[in-house]
Amino acid sequence: MTPEPAGWDVPLYAHALDASDVGPGTSVLDLGCGTGELAAAAAARGARVVGVDADPDAVKIAGDAVPGASFRVADVHDLGPVDALGGPFAVVAAVQLLTHVANPLRVLREATRAAVSGGTLVASVWGREQECDVRAFGEALAPWVPRRRPAAGPPSLTDPDHLRKVAWLAGLAVAGIDEVVCDFDYPDEGAVLEPLLASALGRRAEAGAGRDAVRRAVLERFAEYRTAGGGYRLRNVFRVLVAHAP
Ligand SMILES: C[S@@+](CC[C@H](N)C(=O)[O-])C[C@H]1O[C@@H](n2cnc3c(N)ncnc32)[C@H](O)[C@@H]1O
């Protein structure tokens, strides 16, 4: 539902690559590479990048966008023989991946297996809900959409203590967890409202309350994020785990 402005993630990728010392010749395995934005940033630094993602369409886009890297369709829970991927790797990245997989511990174990001894694992996750202004999108529509049940199961990886523990269980030595702030900047009301109202939840709210009421509620909720230039700035915290393989 959250409309993500283009380029919001550039500082996150830069931080992940700086924190893992990616430079000319570094071998990088990009787990859950999506459409290849991190891979592109790493390749631009002269790294040798292999990207893996379960989504064949994303892998095709990544391959076209970053011709200097190699990409394949695979499940990050089971990477298969590491040498067949071109590894082991000096850096294994899992940017915005771990909260999307069924078993983050298993994925981190695979990441550890894919790294050279002493190699670096760098992984990012969203901060806690209260640390991310994007929660305002859901809050604005809350009167008209069903309340989410609290998630069952273990604590979320947005909890840094849990993230640290899962990395430790995977056999990694945690060097640190950094905080990175990424601003979501919207130039005007339309950039906030239009994608939100076009989303499934937005359409449901509009069907129940009418467009004007939903529009008013969203703008009221977003008033605190209004900038002097008439746009909106949402501040979101991300955490970047840096750890080393044994
Ligand atoms: C939020 S996106 C992040 C993409 C990219 N790392 C980025 O920062 O733009 C999560 C990605 O993880 C991939 N993914 C989720 N589960 C996966 C799995 N089990 N194996 C491989 N890729 C997976 C999705 O296809 C998606 O491209």
The ligand as an SDF file (V2000), in Angstrom:
LIG
                    3D

 27 29  0  0  0  0  0  0  0  0999 V2000
   11.4880   -6.3100   -0.6650 C   0  0  0  0  0  0  0  0  0  0  0  0
   12.2280   -7.1120   -2.0090 S   0  0  0  0  0  0  0  0  0  0  0  0
   13.8950   -6.5100   -1.8950 C   0  0  0  0  0  0  0  0  0  0  0  0
   14.5990   -6.5920   -3.1900 C   0  0  0  0  0  0  0  0  0  0  0  0
   16.0100   -5.9930   -3.2000 C   0  0  0  0  0  0  0  0  0  0  0  0
   16.9240   -6.6500   -2.2880 N   0  0  0  0  0  0  0  0  0  0  0  0
   15.9540   -4.5100   -2.9330 C   0  0  0  0  0  0  0  0  0  0  0  0
   16.5040   -4.0640   -1.9270 O   0  0  0  0  0  0  0  0  0  0  0  0
   15.3570   -3.7820   -3.7360 O   0  0  0  0  0  0  0  0  0  0  0  0
   12.3720   -8.7910   -1.4540 C   0  0  0  0  0  0  0  0  0  0  0  0
   12.8800   -9.6970   -2.5420 C   0  0  0  0  0  0  0  0  0  0  0  0
   13.1020  -10.9940   -1.9720 O   0  0  0  0  0  0  0  0  0  0  0  0
   12.7340  -11.9640   -2.9240 C   0  0  0  0  0  0  0  0  0  0  0  0
   12.4610  -13.2180   -2.1990 N   0  0  0  0  0  0  0  0  0  0  0  0
   11.5280  -13.4380   -1.2430 C   0  0  0  0  0  0  0  0  0  0  0  0
   11.5870  -14.7180   -0.8060 N   0  0  0  0  0  0  0  0  0  0  0  0
   12.5960  -15.3050   -1.5140 C   0  0  0  0  0  0  0  0  0  0  0  0
   13.1530  -16.6060   -1.5210 C   0  0  0  0  0  0  0  0  0  0  0  0
   12.7040  -17.5710   -0.6990 N   0  0  0  0  0  0  0  0  0  0  0  0
   14.1840  -16.8730   -2.3570 N   0  0  0  0  0  0  0  0  0  0  0  0
   14.6530  -15.9030   -3.1780 C   0  0  0  0  0  0  0  0  0  0  0  0
   14.1660  -14.6440   -3.2210 N   0  0  0  0  0  0  0  0  0  0  0  0
   13.1480  -14.3460   -2.3990 C   0  0  0  0  0  0  0  0  0  0  0  0
   11.4950  -11.3610   -3.5900 C   0  0  0  0  0  0  0  0  0  0  0  0
   11.2460  -11.9770   -4.8340 O   0  0  0  0  0  0  0  0  0  0  0  0
   11.9020   -9.8990   -3.7030 C   0  0  0  0  0  0  0  0  0  0  0  0
   12.5690   -9.6300   -4.9100 O   0  0  0  0  0  0  0  0  0  0  0  0
  1  2  1  0
  2  3  1  0
  2 10  1  0
  3  4  1  0
  4  5  1  0
  5  6  1  0
  5  7  1  0
  7  8  2  0
  7  9  1  0
 10 11  1  0
 11 12  1  0
 11 26  1  0
 12 13  1  0
 13 14  1  0
 13 24  1  0
 14 15  1  0
 14 23  1  0
 15 16  2  0
 16 17  1  0
 17 18  1  0
 17 23  2  0
 18 19  1  0
 18 20  2  0
 20 21  1  0
 21 22  2  0
 22 23  1  0
 24 25  1  0
 24 26  1  0
 26 27  1  0
M  CHG  2   2   1   9  -1
M  END
$$$$
